[in-house]
Amino acid sequence: MQNKKAKEAKRRWEKLCRSIAQKRNPFAEMSKEQVIKELRRTREKLWEEKLASRT
């Protein structure tokens, strides 16, 4: 049973890795400053959503 689960997990992991490898990096064409700005914007959005879910 464990062996079956391990094989299934490995298969799913490999599928995920292939999927990620095929996708383009969203930060590929950005400068360092643009990447930082975008990450901050995303962090801010997630933080607001997290706080909104608490009220």
VMD Tcl script that builds the backbone (N, CA, C; Angstrom):
set m [mol new atoms 165]
animate dup $m
set s [atomselect $m all]
$s set {name element resname resid chain x y z} {
  {N N MET 1 A 0.826 -1.197 0.000}
  {CA C MET 1 A 0.000 0.000 0.000}
  {C C MET 1 A 0.868 1.259 0.000}
  {N N GLN 2 A 1.875 1.301 0.868}
  {CA C GLN 2 A 2.768 2.450 0.933}
  {C C GLN 2 A 3.506 2.650 -0.384}
  {N N ASN 3 A 3.921 1.552 -0.997}
  {CA C ASN 3 A 4.646 1.626 -2.257}
  {C C ASN 3 A 3.775 2.254 -3.341}
  {N N LYS 4 A 2.482 1.902 -3.350}
  {CA C LYS 4 A 1.544 2.474 -4.322}
  {C C LYS 4 A 1.420 3.977 -4.113}
  {N N LYS 5 A 1.303 4.383 -2.858}
  {CA C LYS 5 A 1.166 5.803 -2.540}
  {C C LYS 5 A 2.440 6.562 -2.916}
  {N N ALA 6 A 3.579 5.961 -2.669}
  {CA C ALA 6 A 4.849 6.599 -3.009}
  {C C ALA 6 A 4.986 6.761 -4.523}
  {N N LYS 7 A 4.593 5.759 -5.261}
  {CA C LYS 7 A 4.660 5.836 -6.722}
  {C C LYS 7 A 3.715 6.912 -7.248}
  {N N GLU 8 A 2.522 6.966 -6.676}
  {CA C GLU 8 A 1.551 7.982 -7.088}
  {C C GLU 8 A 2.066 9.389 -6.758}
  {N N ALA 9 A 2.643 9.547 -5.587}
  {CA C ALA 9 A 3.196 10.840 -5.197}
  {C C ALA 9 A 4.338 11.247 -6.133}
  {N N LYS 10 A 5.185 10.306 -6.470}
  {CA C LYS 10 A 6.295 10.593 -7.379}
  {C C LYS 10 A 5.777 10.982 -8.760}
  {N N ARG 11 A 4.754 10.274 -9.235}
  {CA C ARG 11 A 4.178 10.577 -10.538}
  {C C ARG 11 A 3.586 11.985 -10.544}
  {N N ARG 12 A 2.865 12.329 -9.493}
  {CA C ARG 12 A 2.277 13.671 -9.410}
  {C C ARG 12 A 3.346 14.751 -9.302}
  {N N TRP 13 A 4.405 14.458 -8.540}
  {CA C TRP 13 A 5.509 15.414 -8.402}
  {C C TRP 13 A 6.171 15.668 -9.755}
  {N N GLU 14 A 6.427 14.622 -10.501}
  {CA C GLU 14 A 7.054 14.763 -11.815}
  {C C GLU 14 A 6.153 15.535 -12.776}
  {N N LYS 15 A 4.851 15.273 -12.706}
  {CA C LYS 15 A 3.903 16.004 -13.547}
  {C C LYS 15 A 3.921 17.492 -13.191}
  {N N LEU 16 A 3.938 17.805 -11.909}
  {CA C LEU 16 A 4.005 19.193 -11.459}
  {C C LEU 16 A 5.297 19.861 -11.929}
  {N N CYS 17 A 6.409 19.169 -11.812}
  {CA C CYS 17 A 7.699 19.718 -12.257}
  {C C CYS 17 A 7.686 20.015 -13.751}
  {N N ARG 18 A 7.131 19.113 -14.543}
  {CA C ARG 18 A 7.041 19.347 -15.990}
  {C C ARG 18 A 6.164 20.556 -16.287}
  {N N SER 19 A 5.065 20.658 -15.582}
  {CA C SER 19 A 4.142 21.780 -15.778}
  {C C SER 19 A 4.824 23.111 -15.455}
  {N N ILE 20 A 5.548 23.151 -14.368}
  {CA C ILE 20 A 6.251 24.377 -13.967}
  {C C ILE 20 A 7.335 24.731 -14.975}
  {N N ALA 21 A 8.041 23.728 -15.457}
  {CA C ALA 21 A 9.128 23.965 -16.405}
  {C C ALA 21 A 8.617 24.550 -17.720}
  {N N GLN 22 A 7.381 24.247 -18.081}
  {CA C GLN 22 A 6.836 24.731 -19.344}
  {C C GLN 22 A 6.315 26.162 -19.253}
  {N N LYS 23 A 5.999 26.601 -18.044}
  {CA C LYS 23 A 5.445 27.943 -17.874}
  {C C LYS 23 A 6.560 28.981 -17.871}
  {N N ARG 24 A 6.257 30.122 -18.427}
  {CA C ARG 24 A 7.219 31.218 -18.491}
  {C C ARG 24 A 7.285 31.920 -17.140}
  {N N ASN 25 A 8.459 32.315 -16.752}
  {CA C ASN 25 A 8.664 33.036 -15.509}
  {C C ASN 25 A 8.014 34.414 -15.624}
  {N N PRO 26 A 7.086 34.773 -14.732}
  {CA C PRO 26 A 6.402 36.061 -14.846}
  {C C PRO 26 A 7.329 37.263 -14.630}
  {N N PHE 27 A 8.485 37.041 -14.057}
  {CA C PHE 27 A 9.427 38.125 -13.782}
  {C C PHE 27 A 10.578 38.185 -14.784}
  {N N ALA 28 A 10.522 37.370 -15.819}
  {CA C ALA 28 A 11.638 37.227 -16.751}
  {C C ALA 28 A 12.055 38.538 -17.417}
  {N N GLU 29 A 11.103 39.344 -17.804}
  {CA C GLU 29 A 11.417 40.572 -18.548}
  {C C GLU 29 A 11.447 41.823 -17.671}
  {N N MET 30 A 11.364 41.638 -16.349}
  {CA C MET 30 A 11.311 42.783 -15.446}
  {C C MET 30 A 12.682 43.112 -14.878}
  {N N SER 31 A 12.848 44.377 -14.535}
  {CA C SER 31 A 14.059 44.776 -13.832}
  {C C SER 31 A 13.911 44.391 -12.360}
  {N N LYS 32 A 15.004 44.492 -11.633}
  {CA C LYS 32 A 14.987 44.160 -10.213}
  {C C LYS 32 A 13.964 45.017 -9.467}
  {N N GLU 33 A 13.918 46.289 -9.785}
  {CA C GLU 33 A 12.991 47.207 -9.126}
  {C C GLU 33 A 11.539 46.853 -9.437}
  {N N GLN 34 A 11.278 46.475 -10.682}
  {CA C GLN 34 A 9.917 46.093 -11.076}
  {C C GLN 34 A 9.475 44.817 -10.350}
  {N N VAL 35 A 10.389 43.875 -10.214}
  {CA C VAL 35 A 10.082 42.631 -9.508}
  {C C VAL 35 A 9.741 42.933 -8.058}
  {N N ILE 36 A 10.554 43.753 -7.421}
  {CA C ILE 36 A 10.310 44.109 -6.020}
  {C C ILE 36 A 8.969 44.807 -5.871}
  {N N LYS 37 A 8.676 45.730 -6.774}
  {CA C LYS 37 A 7.407 46.451 -6.729}
  {C C LYS 37 A 6.230 45.487 -6.874}
  {N N GLU 38 A 6.333 44.556 -7.803}
  {CA C GLU 38 A 5.259 43.584 -8.033}
  {C C GLU 38 A 5.090 42.652 -6.838}
  {N N LEU 39 A 6.193 42.211 -6.254}
  {CA C LEU 39 A 6.101 41.345 -5.078}
  {C C LEU 39 A 5.459 42.078 -3.906}
  {N N ARG 40 A 5.808 43.336 -3.729}
  {CA C ARG 40 A 5.199 44.134 -2.657}
  {C C ARG 40 A 3.705 44.302 -2.890}
  {N N ARG 41 A 3.329 44.547 -4.134}
  {CA C ARG 41 A 1.917 44.704 -4.476}
  {C C ARG 41 A 1.151 43.403 -4.175}
  {N N THR 42 A 1.744 42.281 -4.531}
  {CA C THR 42 A 1.108 40.994 -4.282}
  {C C THR 42 A 0.998 40.730 -2.787}
  {N N ARG 43 A 2.072 41.013 -2.058}
  {CA C ARG 43 A 2.058 40.813 -0.607}
  {C C ARG 43 A 0.977 41.670 0.045}
  {N N GLU 44 A 0.880 42.917 -0.399}
  {CA C GLU 44 A -0.138 43.835 0.132}
  {C C GLU 44 A -1.552 43.295 -0.133}
  {N N LYS 45 A -1.780 42.819 -1.339}
  {CA C LYS 45 A -3.088 42.282 -1.706}
  {C C LYS 45 A -3.434 41.068 -0.849}
  {N N LEU 46 A -2.488 40.162 -0.689}
  {CA C LEU 46 A -2.725 38.974 0.126}
  {C C LEU 46 A -2.972 39.341 1.586}
  {N N TRP 47 A -2.223 40.310 2.078}
  {CA C TRP 47 A -2.382 40.754 3.458}
  {C C TRP 47 A -3.782 41.334 3.666}
  {N N GLU 48 A -4.232 42.138 2.727}
  {CA C GLU 48 A -5.568 42.725 2.830}
  {C C GLU 48 A -6.645 41.640 2.788}
  {N N GLU 49 A -6.475 40.661 1.926}
  {CA C GLU 49 A -7.440 39.567 1.844}
  {C C GLU 49 A -7.464 38.763 3.143}
  {N N LYS 50 A -6.301 38.556 3.721}
  {CA C LYS 50 A -6.215 37.795 4.970}
  {C C LYS 50 A -6.902 38.558 6.094}
  {N N LEU 51 A -6.663 39.858 6.163}
  {CA C LEU 51 A -7.305 40.670 7.197}
  {C C LEU 51 A -8.816 40.751 6.972}
  {N N ALA 52 A -9.228 40.836 5.732}
  {CA C ALA 52 A -10.646 40.936 5.410}
  {C C ALA 52 A -11.376 39.654 5.817}
  {N N SER 53 A -10.715 38.524 5.727}
  {CA C SER 53 A -11.360 37.262 6.068}
  {C C SER 53 A -11.536 37.101 7.579}
  {N N ARG 54 A -10.804 37.879 8.365}
  {CA C ARG 54 A -10.896 37.797 9.820}
  {C C ARG 54 A -12.061 38.588 10.384}
  {N N THR 55 A -12.555 39.531 9.639}
  {CA C THR 55 A -13.635 40.372 10.189}
  {C C THR 55 A -14.998 39.865 9.800}
}
mol reanalyze $m
mol bondsrecalc $m
mol representation Tube
mol addrep $m
